[in-house]
């Protein structure tokens, strides 16, 4: 060890150069909270999602809700502003399509003709007649409802689909475009409507913005807290600055190393500086505390001072090495998780712990040697220091001497905690990262309440050939799934897909048919239609129909329709229709809108009787299901060109898709919907149809499962490594067992608090246990070493226990308060999960310290382990 400290100036210079190198890397650090990268590329949910995106187009979109609180959306100036916004957004390179009330088209059958025109004309002036017609059009097709307009007509939605891959979302230039769209929406509709913007791209970028604000606030705050705690504890400037210097260096090295490996900061990485400052200061504190104790008020020359410093480092080398090694083990356990940001955090936090340890063991002694044997300014009176120690010693001695009471009370706490653990909710809700009053949280809630929601599940039906896929049984199963979800599953906000297009064209072509069916041998001719674009890349809208073959807004006649069937109804027939309309509902509580739709189906008003998948050959004048399949194939000729968001091929599809939007928040409710989808498709999909379920909701479900797996793996690895370290260092298995008991109790209490307070186990709080093990073990090691040292020195005689508390009690409490206070600053974070993380770790630091000073000594006194008692 003499050789290490022979050239203290060289140590300072080397550490300074390395620190400067890493500091120069800091400007290259980038933020990235693209949720797709949270899950590994090999995860089945992510693989499936990419396969669906490659087939039907990307599933990234921005949702913009516009609410007119004191009016409705039928205002000429307001609709004109939406048109201007559409034009502006469409010019952005990454935008695939923009779907809104002014960009969607309206298609209807009139007699033997088809009319295609804009849903809202360019000459819309907002007269009563125009508003009534627009409302009628919107109500005539369910595709508009909860997608473009709210039920009360006070809000409309603009869906901006993005022509980007998951990896593109991490690109800084692309991410800037997201924010540009959000800010332009706020600017253009200011004063006209309340603007709500959400969607995963916006959520990710909002996290990035808040992260930057967090780092600016919390790093100085945690430094200030640690400074104050240390100053009021030691009243010495040296004891404050040197430990702090080591952790600042560790932060620079750790964060600076991330750009070197092309690793971007995530929401988890935000706490890295806070953790290293709070945790890493402990090693420096140990060095300075023992230095102050050893030098006291001695007057030493340079050589004597050098000998004292080297002897000091020899004395504390083992306990500090063990503390660093066990903390390293706690953070290193994160390296084995599949959750990418947590794994990255594990790598760089482990590196930071080693740096803190290495710098504390080299730089601090080097600086002390360079400083020389000058006496330290001592503010605290010896009597005051002794009084503090006496109070701490007396309190814990009085507790520990009541061994039976401690064991009974601890057992009771454990039992209560086990019950609390059973109440823990496992759920990772991205929007719940934010406070409920933030713009992004309010926006997401608005979209859930008024429209379809921002979570997406894609259901794909796949077959070996298009004939099988287009059979009535296949299409009816997909359409039945949509109906089942919307009618029976409350969490479903909106379903849209391939079958909606088939039903609409079927309705339009049979608008003037009899509600009782089509005469036999009726056929639909094959018109040549170039485009019928519902949807764009996301499949969540209606897209552009500008080149629909039936020229907008002219009419096209013929196409083999049967002659129109019109009928005048008698009074009795009319009431019979009303009766059938009422009884055709699934329940007796139909609202007015549902009742009118039922009447429309009874009389085939505007083809309402035919808004269905053709499944009954006789009803359509056919004799076999194969003929209905060919009828649908003819419809695809009319739709060909722009249905790639729902079909892998315009004319002969072998894969078709339906999109389910969910109003759910977390994966508990989302998981129930996904389970219902699986049950329905298992029961109803034909055997020759392969059902594939994907979407962002499935990726989030996978993340939820990985969080749980990560929690279990990291905790067991942490405890296992701590057990081995303590066992080997003391040459005793019992030492390992005794050492992990206080940690296990603290972890149990942590989860119990989560259960009782309703704090969810998510990507943030899943880190609490392993971080607490890595840090809390310091208190166990410190006390066990002090207990062993004092017992051996006293030969088991006298009140060695009092000496143990005098030597370690105050130090453990100071360390626990310092680290806990450092983590408590996370309460000022913009993110709820980081607030919870900080408070839970602060709580666990307190419980770890208290358990180490109460339960641990009782166990040592009761068990009398040989690794301590045999030494005497």
C-alpha positions in Angstrom: 0.0 0.0 0.0 3.0 2.3 0.5 3.7 2.2 -3.2 0.1 3.3 -4.1 0.4 6.5 -2.1 4.1 7.1 -2.8 3.2 9.7 -5.5 0.0 11.5 -4.4 0.4 14.2 -7.1 0.5 11.6 -9.8 -2.8 10.1 -8.4 -4.5 13.5 -8.5 -3.2 14.2 -12.1 -4.3 10.9 -13.5 -7.8 11.1 -11.9 -8.0 14.7 -13.1 -7.2 13.8 -16.7 -9.6 10.9 -16.8 -12.3 13.1 -15.3 -11.7 15.8 -18.0 -12.0 13.1 -20.7 -15.4 11.9 -19.5 -16.5 15.5 -18.9 -15.9 16.3 -22.5 -18.3 13.4 -23.5 -21.2 14.9 -21.5 -22.4 17.3 -24.2 -22.9 14.2 -26.4 -25.4 12.6 -24.0 -28.9 12.2 -25.4 -32.3 11.5 -24.0 -34.4 8.7 -25.4 -37.7 7.3 -23.9 -39.0 5.5 -27.0 -41.0 2.9 -25.2 -40.3 0.3 -27.9 -36.7 0.1 -26.8 -37.7 -0.8 -23.3 -38.4 -4.3 -24.6 -35.6 -6.4 -26.3 -35.8 -6.8 -30.0 -36.1 -10.6 -29.6 -39.3 -10.4 -27.5 -42.2 -12.2 -29.2 -44.5 -9.3 -28.8 -42.1 -6.9 -30.4 -41.3 -9.3 -33.2 -45.0 -9.7 -33.9 -45.6 -6.0 -33.8 -42.8 -5.3 -36.3 -44.2 -8.0 -38.6 -47.6 -6.4 -38.5 -46.1 -3.0 -39.1 -44.1 -4.3 -42.1 -47.2 -5.8 -43.6 -49.8 -3.1 -43.0 -47.8 0.0 -42.2 -46.4 1.6 -39.1 -48.5 2.0 -35.9 -47.1 5.3 -34.6 -49.5 8.2 -34.5 -50.2 11.5 -32.8 -53.7 12.1 -31.6 -55.0 15.7 -31.4 -58.3 16.4 -29.7 -60.0 19.7 -30.2 -62.8 20.7 -27.8 -65.1 23.7 -28.1 -66.4 24.0 -24.6 -69.0 26.7 -25.4 -70.2 25.5 -28.8 -69.9 22.7 -31.3 -67.5 21.8 -34.1 -69.9 23.0 -36.8 -68.4 26.3 -37.3 -67.1 27.4 -40.7 -64.1 29.3 -39.3 -63.1 26.4 -37.1 -63.4 23.8 -39.9 -61.4 26.1 -42.1 -58.7 26.3 -39.5 -58.6 22.5 -39.3 -58.1 22.4 -43.1 -55.2 24.8 -42.8 -53.6 22.7 -40.1 -54.1 19.5 -42.2 -52.2 21.2 -45.1 -49.4 22.3 -42.9 -48.9 18.9 -41.2 -49.1 17.0 -44.5 -46.0 18.9 -45.7 -43.9 17.3 -42.9 -41.7 14.5 -44.3 -42.3 12.0 -41.5 -46.1 12.3 -41.8 -47.8 9.5 -43.7 -51.4 10.7 -43.5 -53.7 13.2 -41.7 -57.2 12.1 -41.0 -59.7 14.7 -39.8 -63.3 15.7 -40.3 -62.3 17.9 -43.3 -60.0 15.4 -45.0 -62.4 12.4 -44.9 -64.9 11.6 -47.7 -68.5 10.6 -47.6 -69.8 7.8 -49.9 -73.5 6.9 -50.3 -75.8 5.1 -52.6 -78.5 7.1 -54.3 -80.8 5.1 -56.5 -78.7 3.2 -59.0 -75.8 5.6 -58.4 -72.8 6.1 -56.1 -72.0 9.6 -54.9 -68.6 10.4 -53.4 -67.9 13.8 -52.0 -66.1 15.5 -49.1 -67.7 14.9 -45.7 -67.4 18.7 -45.2 -67.5 20.7 -48.3 -65.0 23.6 -49.0 -68.0 25.9 -49.2 -69.4 25.0 -45.7 -70.9 28.1 -44.1 -72.5 26.6 -41.1 -76.2 27.1 -41.9 -78.8 25.1 -40.1 -79.4 23.0 -43.2 -75.7 22.3 -43.7 -75.3 21.4 -40.1 -78.2 19.0 -40.2 -76.9 17.3 -43.3 -73.4 17.0 -41.8 -74.8 15.4 -38.7 -76.9 13.0 -40.8 -73.8 12.0 -42.7 -71.7 11.5 -39.6 -74.5 9.4 -38.0 -74.9 7.3 -41.1 -71.6 5.5 -40.6 -70.2 4.2 -37.3 -66.7 4.6 -38.6 -66.9 8.4 -37.9 -68.2 8.0 -34.4 -65.4 8.1 -31.7 -62.9 8.4 -34.4 -63.6 11.9 -35.9 -66.3 13.3 -33.7 -67.5 12.9 -30.1 -71.0 11.9 -29.2 -71.9 15.4 -28.2 -70.4 17.1 -31.3 -68.4 19.4 -29.0 -65.1 17.8 -30.0 -63.3 16.5 -33.0 -60.1 14.5 -33.4 -57.2 14.7 -35.9 -55.1 11.6 -36.3 -51.6 12.1 -37.6 -50.1 8.9 -38.8 -46.3 8.8 -38.9 -44.3 7.1 -41.7 -41.5 6.0 -39.4 -40.2 2.8 -37.8 -39.8 2.2 -34.1 -36.1 2.9 -34.3 -36.8 6.2 -36.0 -38.6 7.5 -32.9 -35.3 7.6 -31.1 -33.8 9.9 -33.8 -33.5 13.5 -32.4 -34.5 15.2 -35.7 -37.6 13.0 -35.9 -38.5 13.6 -32.3 -38.2 17.4 -32.9 -40.9 17.1 -35.6 -43.3 15.5 -33.0 -42.9 18.6 -30.8 -43.3 20.9 -33.8 -46.7 19.3 -34.6 -47.8 19.6 -30.9 -46.7 23.2 -30.7 -48.3 24.1 -34.0 -51.6 22.6 -32.9 -51.6 24.7 -29.7 -50.7 27.8 -31.7 -53.2 27.4 -34.6 -56.2 26.6 -32.4 -55.5 29.0 -29.6 -58.7 30.9 -28.8 -60.9 28.6 -30.9 -60.7 25.3 -29.0 -59.0 23.5 -26.1 -56.2 21.4 -27.6 -55.3 18.0 -26.3 -52.3 16.2 -27.9 -51.2 12.6 -27.0 -49.9 9.4 -28.5 -46.8 7.5 -27.7 -44.5 9.8 -29.7 -45.7 12.8 -27.7 -45.6 10.9 -24.4 -42.0 9.9 -25.1 -40.9 13.4 -25.9 -42.8 14.9 -23.0 -40.8 12.5 -20.8 -37.6 13.7 -22.4 -38.5 17.4 -21.7 -39.3 16.7 -18.1 -36.1 14.6 -17.7 -34.0 17.6 -18.7 -35.9 19.8 -16.1 -35.4 17.0 -13.5 -31.6 16.8 -14.0 -31.2 20.6 -13.7 -33.2 20.6 -10.5 -32.3 17.5 -8.7 -28.5 17.2 -9.1 -27.9 20.6 -7.3 -30.6 19.7 -4.8 -29.2 16.3 -3.8 -25.7 17.9 -3.6 -27.1 20.5 -1.3 -28.9 18.0 0.9 -25.8 15.8 1.3 -23.7 18.8 2.0 -26.1 20.0 4.8 -26.4 16.5 6.3 -22.7 16.0 6.4 -22.0 19.5 7.7 -24.5 19.3 10.5 -23.2 15.8 11.3 -19.4 16.6 11.4 -19.2 20.4 11.5 -16.0 20.1 9.4 -15.6 21.4 5.9 -13.0 18.7 5.0 -15.5 16.0 6.0 -18.0 17.6 3.6 -16.0 18.4 0.5 -13.8 15.4 0.1 -16.6 12.8 0.0 -18.6 15.0 -2.2 -15.7 15.4 -4.6 -15.5 11.6 -5.1 -19.1 11.2 -6.1 -19.1 14.2 -8.4 -16.2 12.5 -10.2 -18.1 9.2 -10.2 -21.1 10.9 -11.8 -19.0 12.5 -14.5 -17.3 9.2 -15.3 -20.5 7.2 -15.4 -22.7 9.6 -17.4 -19.8 10.5 -19.6 -19.2 6.8 -20.5 -22.8 6.4 -21.8 -22.2 8.4 -25.1 -19.0 6.4 -25.7 -21.1 3.2 -25.9 -23.9 5.0 -27.8 -26.3 4.5 -24.8 -29.0 7.2 -24.4 -30.4 8.4 -21.1 -33.8 7.1 -20.2 -36.2 8.0 -17.4 -34.5 5.4 -15.3 -31.0 6.8 -16.0 -32.3 10.2 -14.6 -31.7 8.9 -11.1 -28.1 7.8 -11.8 -26.5 11.0 -10.6 -28.8 11.2 -7.6 -28.0 7.6 -6.6 -24.3 7.9 -7.1 -24.2 11.1 -5.1 -26.3 9.7 -2.3 -24.7 6.3 -2.2 -21.1 6.9 -3.3 -20.5 9.5 -0.6 -20.6 6.7 2.0 -17.1 5.5 1.1 -15.6 9.0 1.4 -17.5 9.4 4.7 -15.9 6.3 6.1 -12.4 7.5 5.1 -12.8 11.0 6.5 -14.6 9.8 9.7 -11.8 7.4 10.7 -9.2 10.1 9.7 -10.7 12.6 12.0 -10.9 10.0 14.8 -7.3 8.9 14.3 -5.6 12.3 14.0 -7.7 14.0 16.7 -5.7 17.0 17.8 -2.3 15.3 17.4 0.6 17.4 16.3 2.4 15.3 13.6 5.3 15.8 11.3 5.0 14.9 7.6 6.4 11.4 8.0 4.2 10.6 11.0 1.2 12.0 9.1 2.0 9.8 6.1 2.3 6.7 8.3 -1.1 7.6 9.9 -2.9 7.9 6.6 -1.4 4.6 5.2 -2.3 2.8 8.5 -5.8 4.2 8.3 -6.3 2.9 4.8 -5.1 -0.6 5.8 -7.5 -0.6 8.7 -10.6 0.4 6.7 -9.7 -1.4 3.5 -11.7 -4.5 4.3 -15.0 -3.0 5.5 -15.1 -0.4 2.8 -14.2 -3.0 0.1 -17.0 -5.2 1.4 -19.5 -2.3 1.4 -18.5 -1.4 -2.1 -18.6 -5.0 -3.3 -22.0 -5.6 -1.9 -23.4 -2.3 -3.3 -21.8 -3.2 -6.6 -23.6 -6.6 -6.4 -26.9 -4.9 -5.8 -26.6 -2.7 -8.8 -25.0 -5.4 -10.9 -28.1 -7.6 -10.4 -29.9 -5.2 -12.8 -27.6 -6.3 -15.6 -29.4 -9.6 -15.8 -32.8 -8.1 -16.6 -34.3 -8.0 -20.1 -35.8 -4.6 -19.6 -33.3 -2.6 -21.6 -33.2 0.8 -19.6 -32.9 -1.1 -16.3 -30.1 -3.2 -17.8 -28.3 -0.1 -19.0 -28.8 1.5 -15.6 -27.3 -1.6 -14.0 -24.1 -1.4 -16.1 -23.4 2.3 -15.5 -24.5 2.4 -11.8 -22.2 -0.6 -11.1 -19.4 1.3 -12.9 -20.2 4.4 -10.8 -20.0 2.5 -7.6 -16.6 1.0 -8.4 -15.4 4.5 -9.4 -16.7 6.0 -6.2 -14.9 3.3 -4.2 -11.6 3.6 -6.2 -11.5 7.4 -6.0 -12.3 7.4 -2.3 -9.5 4.9 -1.7 -7.0 6.8 -3.8 -7.8 10.5 -4.3 -8.9 11.3 -0.7 -5.8 9.9 0.9 -3.7 11.6 -1.8 -5.3 14.9 -1.1 -4.9 14.4 2.7 -1.2 13.6 2.1 -0.8 16.7 0.0 -2.6 18.8 2.6 -0.2 17.7 5.2 -0.4 17.2 9.0 -2.2 20.5 9.6 -4.7 20.2 12.4 -8.3 20.1 11.3 -10.5 23.0 12.4 -12.7 21.5 15.1 -16.0 23.2 15.7 -17.9 20.6 17.6 -16.9 20.3 21.3 -15.8 16.9 22.5 -18.5 16.9 25.2 -21.2 17.5 22.6 -19.9 14.7 20.4 -19.8 12.4 23.4 -23.3 13.3 24.4 -24.6 12.5 21.0 -22.9 9.1 21.0 -24.2 8.4 24.5 -27.8 9.1 23.5 -27.6 6.9 20.5 -25.9 4.1 22.5 -28.3 4.3 25.4 -31.4 4.2 23.2 -30.4 1.2 21.2 -28.9 -0.7 24.2 -32.2 -0.4 26.0 -34.0 -1.8 23.0 -31.6 -4.7 22.3 -31.5 -5.8 25.9 -35.2 -6.7 25.5 -34.5 -9.5 23.1 -37.8 -11.3 23.3 -39.8 -8.1 22.8 -37.7 -7.3 19.7 -38.2 -10.8 18.2 -42.0 -10.8 18.9 -42.4 -7.2 17.5 -40.3 -8.1 14.4 -42.4 -11.2 13.8 -45.5 -9.2 14.0 -44.1 -6.7 11.5 -43.2 -9.5 9.2 -46.7 -11.0 9.3 -48.3 -7.6 8.6 -45.9 -7.0 5.8 -46.7 -10.4 4.2 -50.3 -9.4 4.0 -49.3 -6.0 2.6 -47.3 -7.6 -0.1 -50.3 -9.6 -1.3 -52.0 -6.2 -2.1 -49.2 -5.0 -4.4 -50.5 -4.1 -7.9 -48.2 -4.9 -10.8 -48.8 -2.4 -13.6 -46.6 -0.2 -15.7 -48.7 2.8 -16.9 -46.7 5.3 -19.0 -49.2 8.1 -18.6 -49.2 7.6 -14.8 -45.5 8.6 -14.9 -47.0 12.2 -14.9 -49.1 14.0 -12.4 -52.8 14.0 -13.2 -52.9 17.8 -13.7 -50.1 17.9 -16.4 -51.1 18.6 -20.0 -50.1 15.2 -21.3 -52.1 13.4 -18.6 -55.2 15.6 -19.2 -54.8 15.1 -23.0 -54.7 11.4 -22.7 -57.7 11.3 -20.5 -59.6 13.5 -22.9 -58.9 11.2 -25.8 -60.0 8.2 -23.7 -63.2 9.8 -22.6 -64.3 11.4 -25.9 -62.7 9.1 -28.5 -61.3 5.6 -28.9 -58.3 5.9 -26.7 -54.5 5.8 -27.4 -53.8 2.1 -26.7 -53.9 -0.1 -29.8 -54.4 -3.9 -30.4 -54.1 -5.2 -33.9 -55.8 -8.5 -34.8 -54.7 -10.1 -38.0 -56.4 -13.0 -39.8 -54.1 -14.9 -42.0 -54.8 -17.8 -44.5 -53.0 -19.7 -47.2 -55.0 -18.1 -49.9 -57.4 -15.3 -50.5 -60.4 -17.6 -51.2 -60.2 -19.0 -47.7 -59.7 -15.6 -46.1 -62.7 -14.0 -47.9 -65.1 -16.8 -47.1 -68.2 -15.6 -45.1 -67.1 -17.7 -42.0 -63.7 -15.9 -41.9 -65.0 -12.4 -42.4 -67.9 -13.0 -40.0 -65.5 -14.1 -37.3 -63.5 -10.9 -37.6 -66.6 -8.7 -37.8 -68.1 -10.6 -34.8 -65.0 -9.9 -32.8 -65.4 -6.2 -33.5 -69.1 -6.3 -32.5 -68.4 -8.3 -29.4 -65.7 -5.9 -28.2 -67.7 -2.8 -28.8 -71.0 -4.2 -27.3 -69.7 -6.3 -24.4 -66.2 -5.0 -23.4 -66.5 -1.6 -21.7 -62.8 -0.9 -22.1 -63.1 -0.9 -25.9 -63.1 2.6 -27.4 -63.3 1.9 -31.1 -62.8 -1.0 -33.6 -62.0 -0.4 -37.3 -60.8 -2.7 -39.9 -61.1 -4.6 -43.2 -64.7 -5.8 -42.5 -65.9 -2.3 -42.0 -64.9 -1.5 -45.6 -66.7 -4.6 -46.9 -69.8 -3.8 -45.0 -69.9 -0.2 -46.2 -69.5 -1.1 -49.9 -72.1 -3.8 -49.4 -74.5 -1.2 -47.9 -73.9 1.3 -50.7 -74.4 -1.1 -53.5 -77.6 -2.4 -52.0 -79.1 0.9 -50.8 -82.3 0.5 -52.9 -82.7 -3.3 -52.4 -85.5 -4.9 -50.4 -84.8 -5.3 -46.7 -85.8 -8.9 -47.2 -83.0 -9.8 -49.6 -81.9 -9.8 -53.2 -83.5 -11.8 -56.0 -81.7 -14.8 -57.1 -79.0 -14.6 -59.8 -78.3 -10.9 -59.0 -74.7 -10.0 -59.6 -72.4 -7.0 -59.0 -70.4 -5.9 -62.0 -66.7 -5.2 -61.8 -66.0 -1.4 -61.9 -62.4 -0.3 -62.0 -61.7 1.7 -58.9 -58.2 2.9 -58.3 -58.4 4.0 -54.7 -60.7 3.8 -51.7 -58.3 4.8 -49.0 -59.6 4.2 -45.5 -56.9 4.8 -43.0 -53.3 5.5 -44.0 -50.5 3.9 -42.2 -52.1 3.5 -38.9 -55.4 2.2 -40.0 -57.1 4.5 -37.5 -58.9 6.9 -39.9 -60.4 7.3 -43.3 -57.6 8.7 -45.5 -57.8 10.1 -48.9 -60.4 9.0 -51.5 -59.5 11.5 -54.1 -58.9 9.0 -56.9 -61.8 6.7 -56.2 -62.7 5.8 -59.8 -66.1 7.2 -59.2 -65.1 10.8 -59.8 -65.6 13.2 -56.8 -68.3 14.5 -56.6 -69.9 13.1 -59.7 -72.1 10.0 -59.8 -71.6 6.7 -61.4 -74.6 4.6 -62.5 -75.2 0.9 -63.2 -72.7 -1.8 -62.0 -75.4 -4.4 -62.4 -77.7 -3.3 -59.6 -81.1 -4.8 -59.6 -84.0 -2.3 -60.1 -84.8 -0.1 -57.1 -87.4 -1.5 -54.7 -89.5 1.2 -53.1 -92.6 0.7 -51.0 -95.3 2.7 -49.3 -96.2 1.4 -45.8 -99.6 1.2 -44.3 -100.2 2.3 -40.7 -100.2 -1.3 -39.5 -97.0 -2.1 -41.3 -95.3 1.0 -39.9 -96.1 0.0 -36.3 -95.0 -3.6 -37.1 -91.7 -2.1 -38.2 -91.4 -0.1 -35.0 -92.1 -3.2 -33.0 -89.5 -5.2 -34.8 -87.0 -2.4 -34.4 -87.5 -2.4 -30.6 -87.3 -6.1 -30.3 -84.2 -6.4 -32.5 -82.1 -4.8 -29.9 -79.9 -6.7 -27.5 -81.5 -5.1 -24.5 -84.6 -2.9 -23.6 -82.6 0.2 -23.0 -82.0 1.5 -26.5 -81.2 5.1 -26.8 -82.8 7.3 -29.6 -79.9 6.9 -31.9 -79.9 3.1 -31.6 -83.6 3.0 -32.1 -83.4 5.0 -35.3 -80.7 2.7 -36.6 -82.8 -0.3 -35.9 -85.7 1.2 -37.8 -83.4 2.0 -40.7 -82.4 -1.7 -40.8 -86.0 -2.8 -40.9 -86.8 -0.7 -44.0 -83.3 -0.7 -45.5 -83.0 3.0 -45.2 -79.9 4.0 -47.2 -78.9 0.4 -47.3 -78.8 -0.1 -43.5 -80.1 -3.7 -43.9 -77.0 -4.5 -45.8 -74.4 -3.0 -43.5 -73.1 -6.5 -42.8 -70.8 -9.2 -44.0 -72.6 -11.2 -46.7 -73.0 -14.5 -44.9 -76.5 -15.8 -46.0 -76.3 -17.0 -49.6 -80.1 -17.0 -50.0 -80.4 -13.4 -48.8 -78.1 -12.3 -51.5 -79.7 -14.4 -54.2 -76.9 -17.0 -54.1 -76.7 -20.7 -53.4 -73.2 -21.3 -51.8 -70.8 -19.5 -49.5 -68.2 -19.6 -52.4 -70.5 -17.3 -54.4 -70.5 -14.8 -51.5 -66.7 -15.1 -51.4 -66.6 -14.1 -55.1 -69.0 -11.2 -54.3 -66.6 -9.9 -51.7 -63.7 -10.3 -54.3 -65.7 -8.1 -56.6 -66.0 -5.5 -53.9 -62.2 -5.6 -53.5 -61.9 -4.6 -57.2 -64.0 -1.5 -56.3 -61.8 -0.9 -53.2 -58.4 -1.6 -54.7 -55.6 0.9 -54.4 -55.5 2.2 -50.8 -56.6 -0.5 -48.4 -53.1 -1.5 -47.5 -53.6 -0.4 -43.9 -56.0 -3.3 -43.5 -55.0 -5.8 -46.2 -51.7 -7.2 -47.4 -52.9 -7.2 -51.0 -55.6 -5.1 -52.7 -57.2 -7.9 -54.7 -56.1 -11.2 -53.3 -55.3 -10.7 -49.6 -53.9 -13.5 -47.5 -53.8 -11.3 -44.4 -56.4 -8.8 -43.2 -56.4 -6.6 -40.1 -58.8 -5.0 -37.6 -57.6 -2.3 -35.2 -58.9 -2.1 -31.6 -58.5 1.1 -29.7 -58.7 0.8 -25.9 -59.7 3.4 -23.3 -57.6 1.6 -20.7 -54.8 3.1 -18.6 -52.7 0.2 -17.4 -52.1 -3.4 -18.3 -54.6 -4.8 -15.8 -57.6 -3.7 -17.8 -55.8 -4.0 -21.1 -54.8 -7.5 -20.3 -58.4 -8.5 -19.7 -59.3 -7.1 -23.2 -56.5 -9.0 -24.8 -57.6 -12.2 -23.0 -61.1 -11.7 -24.3 -59.8 -11.3 -27.8 -57.9 -14.5 -27.5 -60.9 -16.4 -26.2 -63.2 -15.1 -28.9 -60.8 -15.9 -31.8 -60.0 -19.3 -30.3 -63.8 -20.1 -30.2 -65.0 -18.4 -33.4 -62.2 -18.2 -36.0 -62.2 -21.1 -38.5 -59.5 -23.7 -38.1 -57.9 -22.7 -41.4 -57.4 -19.2 -40.2 -54.3 -18.2 -38.3 -55.0 -15.4 -35.8 -52.1 -13.0 -34.9 -52.5 -10.5 -32.1 -50.1 -7.5 -31.8 -49.9 -3.8 -31.3 -48.4 -1.4 -28.8 -50.7 -2.7 -26.1 -49.1 -6.2 -26.5 -45.6 -4.6 -26.2 -46.6 -2.9 -23.0 -48.0 -6.2 -21.7 -44.6 -7.8 -22.5 -42.9 -5.0 -20.6 -45.2 -5.6 -17.6 -44.2 -9.3 -17.5 -40.5 -8.4 -17.9 -40.7 -6.0 -14.9 -42.0 -8.8 -12.7 -39.3 -11.1 -14.0 -36.7 -8.4 -13.5 -37.8 -7.8 -9.9 -37.5 -11.5 -8.9 -34.2 -12.0 -10.7 -32.5 -8.9 -9.4 -33.7 -9.4 -5.8 -32.5 -13.1 -5.7 -29.2 -12.3 -7.4 -28.6 -9.4 -5.0 -29.3 -11.4 -1.9 -27.4 -14.4 -3.3 -24.3 -12.3 -4.0 -24.5 -10.6 -0.6 -24.8 -14.0 1.1 -21.7 -15.3 -0.7 -19.7 -12.2 0.1 -20.5 -12.2 3.8 -20.1 -16.0 3.9 -16.7 -16.0 2.3 -15.3 -12.9 4.1 -16.2 -14.5 7.5 -15.6 -18.1 6.5 -19.1 -18.9 7.7 -22.5 -19.7 6.0 -24.2 -18.5 9.1 -22.7 -15.0 8.6 -24.3 -14.9 5.2 -27.7 -16.0 6.5 -27.6 -13.5 9.4 -26.4 -10.7 7.0 -29.4 -11.1 4.6 -32.1 -11.2 7.4 -32.1 -7.4 8.1 -32.2 -6.8 4.3 -35.0 -9.2 3.7 -37.1 -7.6 6.5 -36.5 -4.1 5.0 -37.5 -5.3 1.5 -40.6 -7.0 2.9 -41.6 -3.7 4.7 -41.0 -1.8 1.4 -43.4 -4.0 -0.6 -45.9 -3.9 2.2 -45.9 -0.1 2.2 -46.4 -0.3 -1.6 -49.4 -2.6 -1.1 -51.1 -0.6 1.6 -50.5 2.8 -0.1 -51.5 1.5 -3.6 -48.0 2.3 -5.1 -47.7 0.1 -8.2 -44.8 -2.1 -9.0 -43.6 -0.7 -12.3 -40.3 -0.1 -14.1 -39.3 2.5 -11.5 -40.3 1.0 -8.2 -39.1 -2.5 -9.3 -35.6 -1.1 -8.7 -36.2 -0.3 -5.0 -35.4 -3.7 -3.6 -32.1 -4.3 -5.3 -30.9 -0.7 -4.7 -31.8 -1.0 -1.1 -29.9 -4.3 -0.8 -26.9 -2.8 -2.4 -26.9 0.2 0.0 -28.5 -1.3 3.1 -25.9 -4.0 3.4 -23.4 -1.3 4.3 -25.1 -0.9 7.7 -25.1 -4.7 8.3 -21.5 -5.0 7.5 -20.5 -2.0 9.5 -22.3 -3.3 12.6 -21.2 -6.9 12.3 -17.6 -5.8 11.9 -17.9 -3.5 14.9 -19.6 -6.2 17.0 -16.9 -8.7 16.1 -14.0 -6.3 16.7 -15.3 -5.1 20.1 -16.2 -8.7 21.2 -12.7 -9.9 20.4 -11.0 -6.9 21.9 -12.9 -7.4 25.2 -12.5 -11.2 25.1 -16.2 -11.4 25.6 -16.0 -9.6 28.9 -17.4 -6.3 30.0 -20.1 -4.3 28.2 -18.6 -4.8 24.7 -22.2 -4.2 23.3 -22.1 -0.6 24.5 -18.7 -0.1 22.8 -20.2 -1.6 19.6 -23.0 0.9 19.6 -20.6 3.7 20.5 -18.4 2.8 17.6 -21.0 2.2 14.9 -24.4 3.5 16.0 -24.0 7.2 15.2 -22.1 6.4 11.9 -24.9 4.1 10.7 -27.6 6.6 11.5 -25.7 9.5 9.8 -25.1 7.4 6.7 -28.8 6.3 6.6 -30.1 9.8 7.1 -27.6 11.2 4.5 -28.5 8.6 1.8 -32.2 8.7 2.6 -32.3 12.5 2.4 -30.4 12.3 -0.9 -33.0 9.9 -2.4 -35.8 12.0 -0.9 -35.0 14.8 -3.3 -36.6 12.6 -6.0 -39.9 13.7 -4.5 -39.4 17.0 -6.4 -39.2 15.1 -9.7 -41.7 15.8 -12.5 -42.4 12.0 -12.6 -44.6 10.1 -10.2 -42.6 6.9 -10.5 -39.4 8.7 -9.5 -41.2 10.4 -6.6 -42.3 6.9 -5.4 -38.8 5.5 -6.0 -37.1 8.2 -3.9 -39.6 8.0 -1.1 -39.5 4.2 -1.0 -35.7 4.0 -1.0 -35.5 6.7 1.7 -37.9 4.6 3.7 -35.9 1.5 3.2 -32.7 3.3 4.2 -34.4 4.1 7.5 -35.7 0.6 8.1 -32.4 -1.0 7.0 -30.5 1.2 9.5 -32.9 0.6 12.3 -33.1 -3.2 11.7 -29.3 -3.3 11.6 -29.2 -1.6 15.0 -32.0 -3.6 16.7 -32.8 -7.0 15.1 -29.2 -7.8 14.0 -27.6 -7.4 17.4 -30.4 -9.5 18.9 -29.7 -12.3 16.4 -26.0 -12.2 17.1 -26.6 -12.3 20.9 -29.1 -15.1 20.5 -27.5 -17.3 18.0 -23.9 -16.6 19.1 -22.4 -17.5 15.7 -19.0 -19.2 15.8 -17.5 -16.8 13.2 -17.5 -14.3 16.1 -17.5 -16.2 19.3 -14.9 -18.8 18.4 -12.3 -16.0 18.1 -12.1 -15.7 21.8 
